[in-house]
Amino acid sequence: MNTRHHNMRAHQSQGRIHQAVAVTGIRRARYRGLQKTQLEHNFSAVALNLIRLDAWWNGHPLDRSRVSHLARLDLSLAA
């Protein structure tokens, strides 16, 4: 696999995991028991899919186009 392709996919998956944790708090289950935990994860997945669909339908990107500290420093030196 191409390193550049791998880095892009890794970045995308990290963003998805961060969104799941930030929106639904999926790191910790609220309930005890496998069936309740699975149900909670399924509801979380549905909620995330609805958020992504809403963003796609309305043309709002989910990413915030982050600029690294090094890139900001480079831009300030160039000005």
C-alpha positions, 0 to 999 in steps of 0.5 A, spaced: 500 500 500 502 506 498 504 510 504 501 517 502 494 513 501 495 509 508 496 516 511 490 519 508 486 513 510 489 513 517 487 521 518 480 519 515 479 514 520 481 518 526 477 523 524 471 518 525 473 516 531 474 523 534 467 525 532 464 518 535 467 520 541 465 527 541 458 526 539 456 520 543 461 519 548 462 512 545 468 510 549 464 508 555 457 504 555 452 507 560 449 500 561 451 493 563 450 487 559 452 486 552 445 486 549 444 493 552 451 496 550 450 493 542 444 497 542 447 503 545 452 503 539 447 501 534 443 508 536 450 512 536 452 509 529 445 511 527 446 518 530 452 519 527 450 517 520 444 522 520 449 528 522 453 526 516 447 525 512 445 532 514 451 535 513 452 532 506 445 534 504 446 541 506 453 542 503 456 543 510 463 540 511 464 536 517 472 537 517 474 544 520 480 544 515 485 545 521 492 548 520 498 546 523 502 550 528 508 549 523 504 551 517 501 558 521 508 559 523 510 559 515 505 563 513 506 569 518 514 568 516 512 569 509 507 575 510 
